[in-house]
């Protein structure tokens, strides 16, 4: 899709509900600044905060998305390796124990990284935006 193309949402994707909230000028300025810092529109930022607060979906920063993308790529590569091991075993071929150890170590490493990132996200949930430590 080129940058000049405008994607029109389907009826299921359209956001047809409206929530009105009254804020002071100072609050509005703070919200706009926070949205800008997060690289989001005010509407998207506010929606993400509401969904996070409701326990529906956490807000992810650009850095969070990069980390998650890197973890996803690592998981994909590990999956490819595990599939190759499974194919060899299913074909009746032997697999060297060290190959299994390496793959299991990789699975444990990525599992620990994912758990660490999820812990960080849950601890941080909202604290950074509110200026808390």
C-alpha atoms as one frame of an Amber mdcrd trajectory, in Angstrom:
protein
   0.000   0.000   0.000   1.480   3.391  -0.950   1.586   6.403   1.348  -1.000
   8.125  -0.881  -3.550   5.356  -0.376  -6.272   5.928   2.203  -7.586   2.824
   3.863 -11.350   2.946   4.370 -12.457   0.940   7.407 -15.085  -1.735   7.010
 -18.363  -1.275   8.895 -17.041  -3.620  11.621 -13.870  -1.526  11.979 -15.606
   1.849  12.171 -15.760   3.453  15.545 -19.387   4.486  15.743 -19.663   5.120
  19.480 -18.733   8.423  21.097 -17.706   9.111  24.688 -17.751  12.739  25.819
 -15.463  13.857  28.624 -15.083  17.359  29.967 -11.559  18.479  30.845  -9.974
  21.789  31.776  -7.670  23.628  29.385  -4.670  22.495  31.430  -5.845  18.877
  31.382  -6.443  19.051  27.645  -2.945  20.430  27.082  -1.461  17.651  29.228
  -3.420  15.026  27.299  -2.313  16.475  23.958   1.331  16.527  25.091   1.164
  12.965  26.398  -0.422  11.783  23.144   2.250  13.577  21.133   4.990  12.001
  23.277   3.459   8.567  22.661   3.311   9.271  18.907  -0.461   8.953  18.888
  -3.473  11.098  18.109  -5.399  12.348  21.137  -8.274  10.043  20.216  -6.055
   6.955  19.877  -4.181   7.839  23.078  -7.376   8.363  25.074  -8.881   5.157
  23.684  -5.741   3.180  24.606  -5.828   4.578  28.150  -9.469   3.667  28.559
  -8.945   0.163  27.205  -5.886  -0.331  29.399  -7.763   0.906  32.457 -10.608
  -1.461  31.661  -8.125  -4.324  31.445  -8.822  -4.853  27.750  -5.505  -3.976
  26.137  -2.257  -2.391  27.395  -0.795   0.703  25.758   2.440  -0.057  23.947
   5.082   2.534  23.176   7.145   2.466  19.986   9.965   0.886  22.024   7.563
  -1.775  23.352   6.488  -2.601  19.817  10.123  -2.926  18.677  10.929  -5.247
  21.568   7.839  -7.344  20.907   8.694  -7.527  17.195  12.228  -8.706  18.018
  10.874 -11.330  20.433   8.364 -12.469  17.815  11.146 -12.893  15.243  13.212
 -14.877  17.768  10.195 -17.084  18.475   9.651 -17.592  14.748  13.251 -18.730
  14.253  13.041 -21.084  17.236   9.806 -22.503  15.824  11.513 -23.173  12.500
  14.328 -25.018  14.286  11.872 -27.056  16.372   9.910 -27.970  13.222  13.107
 -29.225  11.607  13.854 -31.366  14.668  10.284 -32.717  14.665  10.486 -33.554
  10.938  13.733 -35.459  11.499  12.258 -37.405  14.400   9.043 -38.140  12.494
  11.088 -39.395   9.543  12.858 -41.839  11.856  16.159 -39.960  11.717  18.216
 -39.443  14.816  18.736 -36.032  16.340  21.868 -35.307  18.308  21.086 -34.585
  21.988  23.063 -31.345  21.846  20.708 -30.085  19.122  17.756 -30.723  21.434
  19.581 -29.014  24.296  20.255 -25.945  22.145  16.618 -25.722  21.034  15.278
 -26.189  24.558  17.713 -23.546  25.818  16.459 -21.161  23.141  12.846 -21.804
  24.140  13.685 -21.147  27.796  15.601 -17.970  26.888  12.751 -16.531  24.841
  10.200 -17.545  27.479  12.215 -15.667  30.121  12.482 -12.595  27.866   8.735
 -12.587  27.164   7.935 -12.957  30.870  10.330 -10.117  31.708   8.715  -7.816
  29.142   5.212  -8.686  30.334   6.236  -8.001  33.950   7.671  -4.640  32.899
   4.483  -3.750  31.024   2.234  -4.697  33.913   4.356  -2.784  36.456   4.535
   0.239  34.220   0.852   0.239  33.260  -0.074   3.883  33.495   2.712   4.877
  35.876   4.901   6.520  33.229   2.028   8.578  31.875   1.107   9.756  35.366
   4.724  10.559  36.271   4.892   7.876  38.982   7.898   5.679  39.624
